Amino acid sequence: MEKEWELFLAPYEQAVGEMKVKLRGIRKQFREQNKHTPIEFVTGRVKPVDSILTKAALRNIPVERIEEEMQDIAGLRIMCQFVEDIRQVVDIIRNRKDLQIIQERDYITNKKESGYRSYHLVIEYPVQLITGEKKILAEIQIRTLAMNFWATIEHSLNYKYQGVFPEEMKERLQRAAEAAYQLDEEMSTIREEIQEAQHLFSHGRGKFQDNYYQKLTDNQEKLE
């Protein structure tokens, strides 16, 4: 049985590996052209067998229908600095020819009741096997660093409370979600200044043009 699952999940592992390389390649191209990259970093995973079976039981998905009905066995997560970057990443993925978007879920414009925000894409991705091409479903989650911080904490607490949060904890998480979104909104208002500063530092000029850094360097030289 273990060997059967290993064979079943192999194409998903391959898809996640290939997609991570391609998405990181996009980030590299932006950097090579001295442009702001909308992709901060990329992670990916294949859902463990026990999680697949648990979800199938909760959703009443027959084992023989898992491949067709479970959309997130292969999962990728793209982290962005700004909310505006998320829209840009979605457009980039929409224009790709090596995958097909099956479904989009905008939890940024339409946040979940819990406060969760993210942009989800369900894609069909062709994997090339020795037996031929196999199209599999995968889910891409695109979110800011602040959204990801909140989602990671909420996910951990979900295990503790088994999905049934005490009312006080529920309210505190909702307030925290709004605070995280307010942070994103505030960062968006000074996005151009942040990007300019990052550009200067990434090219080794920021330190030498920064008055505070220059004074600190001068003082160190006097001490020496």
C-alpha positions as CSV (number, residue, x, y, z in Angstrom):
1,M,0.0,0.0,0.0
2,E,2.9,2.4,0.9
3,K,4.4,1.7,-2.5
4,E,1.1,2.5,-4.3
5,W,0.9,5.9,-2.5
6,E,4.5,6.6,-3.4
7,L,3.8,5.9,-7.1
8,F,0.6,8.0,-6.9
9,L,2.3,11.0,-5.4
10,A,5.4,10.9,-7.6
11,P,3.9,13.1,-10.4
12,Y,2.8,15.7,-7.7
13,E,6.3,15.8,-6.3
14,Q,7.6,16.4,-9.8
15,A,5.1,19.1,-10.4
16,V,5.9,21.0,-7.2
17,G,9.6,20.7,-8.0
18,E,9.2,22.0,-11.5
19,M,6.9,24.9,-10.5
20,K,9.3,26.0,-7.8
21,V,12.1,26.2,-10.3
22,K,9.9,28.2,-12.8
23,L,8.6,30.6,-10.2
24,R,12.0,31.3,-8.8
25,G,13.2,31.8,-12.3
26,I,10.6,34.6,-12.7
27,R,12.1,36.3,-9.6
28,K,15.6,35.9,-11.0
29,Q,14.6,37.5,-14.3
30,F,13.2,40.6,-12.5
31,R,16.4,40.9,-10.5
32,E,18.6,40.6,-13.5
33,Q,16.7,43.4,-15.2
34,N,17.1,45.6,-12.0
35,K,13.4,45.6,-11.5
36,H,11.3,45.2,-8.4
37,T,10.4,41.5,-8.1
38,P,6.8,40.8,-7.1
39,I,7.9,37.4,-5.8
40,E,9.7,37.5,-2.4
41,F,10.0,33.7,-2.1
42,V,8.4,30.5,-3.0
43,T,7.6,27.3,-1.1
44,G,5.9,24.1,-2.0
45,R,4.8,20.7,-0.6
46,V,2.9,17.6,-1.4
47,K,0.1,16.8,1.1
48,P,1.0,13.7,3.3
49,V,-1.0,10.6,2.8
50,D,-2.7,10.8,6.3
51,S,-3.8,14.4,5.5
52,I,-5.2,13.3,2.1
53,L,-7.2,10.5,3.7
54,T,-8.5,12.8,6.5
55,K,-9.6,15.5,4.0
56,A,-11.2,12.8,1.7
57,A,-13.2,11.5,4.7
58,L,-14.3,15.0,5.7
59,R,-15.3,16.0,2.1
60,N,-16.9,12.6,1.4
61,I,-14.4,12.0,-1.5
62,P,-14.1,8.4,-2.5
63,V,-10.5,7.2,-2.6
64,E,-10.8,6.4,-6.3
65,R,-11.9,10.0,-7.0
66,I,-9.1,11.8,-5.0
67,E,-7.1,12.6,-8.1
68,E,-10.0,14.3,-9.8
69,E,-11.7,16.0,-6.8
70,M,-8.8,17.0,-4.4
71,Q,-7.3,20.2,-5.7
72,D,-4.5,20.8,-3.3
73,I,-2.5,17.6,-3.1
74,A,0.3,19.6,-4.8
75,G,0.5,23.0,-3.2
76,L,2.7,26.1,-3.8
77,R,2.9,29.3,-1.9
78,I,4.2,32.6,-3.2
79,M,5.0,35.3,-0.8
80,C,5.0,39.0,-1.9
81,Q,6.0,42.2,-0.2
82,F,2.9,44.2,-1.2
83,V,-0.7,43.6,-2.0
84,E,-0.1,45.1,-5.5
85,D,2.5,42.4,-6.1
86,I,-0.1,39.7,-5.7
87,R,-2.1,41.1,-8.6
88,Q,1.0,41.2,-10.7
89,V,1.9,37.6,-9.9
90,V,-1.7,36.5,-10.8
91,D,-1.4,38.2,-14.2
92,I,2.0,36.6,-14.8
93,I,0.6,33.1,-14.1
94,R,-2.5,33.8,-16.2
95,N,-0.3,34.5,-19.2
96,R,1.8,31.3,-18.9
97,K,1.4,28.7,-21.6
98,D,2.6,25.7,-19.6
99,L,-0.4,25.5,-17.3
100,Q,-4.1,26.2,-17.2
101,I,-6.0,28.0,-14.5
102,I,-9.1,26.1,-13.5
103,Q,-10.4,28.2,-10.7
104,E,-9.6,31.5,-8.9
105,R,-10.6,32.4,-5.4
106,D,-10.0,36.0,-4.2
107,Y,-9.9,35.9,-0.4
108,I,-8.3,39.4,-0.4
109,T,-11.3,41.2,-1.8
110,N,-13.6,38.7,-0.1
111,K,-11.9,37.7,3.1
112,K,-13.0,34.6,5.0
113,E,-15.1,35.1,8.2
114,S,-12.0,34.1,10.2
115,G,-10.1,37.0,8.8
116,Y,-8.0,34.9,6.4
117,R,-6.8,36.7,3.3
118,S,-4.9,35.2,0.3
119,Y,-5.4,34.7,-3.4
120,H,-5.8,31.1,-4.5
121,L,-5.4,29.6,-8.0
122,V,-6.3,26.0,-8.9
123,I,-4.3,25.0,-11.9
124,E,-4.0,22.0,-14.2
125,Y,-0.3,21.3,-14.8
126,P,1.1,18.8,-17.3
127,V,3.8,16.5,-16.0
128,Q,6.0,14.6,-18.5
129,L,6.4,11.0,-17.4
130,I,8.1,8.0,-19.1
131,T,4.6,6.8,-19.8
132,G,3.5,10.0,-21.4
133,E,1.9,13.3,-20.2
134,K,-0.2,13.4,-17.1
135,K,-2.2,16.4,-16.1
136,I,-2.6,17.0,-12.4
137,L,-4.3,19.6,-10.2
138,A,-2.3,21.9,-8.0
139,E,-3.2,24.9,-5.8
140,I,-1.1,28.1,-5.7
141,Q,-1.6,30.4,-2.8
142,I,-0.4,34.0,-3.2
143,R,-0.2,36.3,-0.2
144,T,1.8,39.0,1.5
145,L,4.3,38.3,4.3
146,A,1.8,39.8,6.8
147,M,-1.0,37.6,5.5
148,N,1.3,34.6,5.7
149,F,2.3,35.4,9.3
150,W,-1.3,35.5,10.4
151,A,-2.3,32.3,8.4
152,T,0.6,30.4,9.9
153,I,-0.4,31.3,13.5
154,E,-4.1,30.6,12.8
155,H,-3.2,27.2,11.3
156,S,-1.2,26.3,14.4
157,L,-4.0,27.3,16.7
158,N,-6.4,25.3,14.6
159,Y,-4.6,22.1,15.6
160,K,-4.9,23.0,19.2
161,Y,-8.6,23.8,19.1
162,Q,-9.6,21.3,16.4
163,G,-11.2,24.0,14.3
164,V,-13.5,25.2,17.2
165,F,-12.1,28.4,18.5
166,P,-13.3,29.9,21.8
167,E,-15.2,33.1,21.1
168,E,-12.5,35.3,22.7
169,M,-9.7,33.7,20.6
170,K,-11.9,34.0,17.5
171,E,-12.3,37.7,18.0
172,R,-8.6,38.3,18.8
173,L,-7.6,36.5,15.6
174,Q,-10.0,38.6,13.6
175,R,-8.5,41.8,15.1
176,A,-5.0,40.5,14.4
177,A,-6.1,39.8,10.8
178,E,-7.3,43.4,10.4
179,A,-4.1,44.7,12.0
180,A,-2.0,42.6,9.5
181,Y,-4.1,44.0,6.6
182,Q,-3.7,47.6,7.9
183,L,0.1,47.0,7.9
184,D,-0.1,45.9,4.2
185,E,-2.2,49.0,3.4
186,E,0.2,51.3,5.2
187,M,3.2,49.7,3.4
188,S,1.4,50.2,0.1
189,T,1.3,53.9,0.7
190,I,5.1,54.1,0.9
191,R,5.8,51.4,-1.6
192,E,7.7,53.5,-4.0
193,E,10.0,54.8,-1.3
194,I,10.6,51.3,0.0
195,Q,11.4,50.0,-3.5
196,E,13.8,52.8,-4.2
197,A,15.6,52.2,-0.9
198,Q,15.8,48.4,-1.6
199,H,17.2,49.2,-5.1
200,L,19.9,51.4,-3.7
201,F,21.0,48.9,-1.1
202,S,20.9,45.9,-3.5
203,H,23.4,47.7,-5.8
204,G,25.7,48.6,-2.9
205,R,25.1,52.3,-3.1
206,G,22.6,52.8,-0.3
207,K,25.1,52.5,2.6
208,F,27.4,55.1,1.1
209,Q,24.6,57.5,0.4
210,D,23.0,57.1,3.9
211,N,24.0,59.9,6.3
212,Y,23.5,57.8,9.4
213,Y,25.8,55.1,8.0
214,Q,28.3,57.7,6.9
215,K,28.5,59.3,10.3
216,L,28.8,55.9,12.0
217,T,31.7,55.0,9.6
218,D,33.4,58.3,10.3
219,N,33.2,57.8,14.0
220,Q,34.7,54.3,13.7
221,E,37.5,55.6,11.7
222,K,38.3,58.2,14.3
223,L,38.4,55.6,17.0
224,E,40.8,53.5,15.0
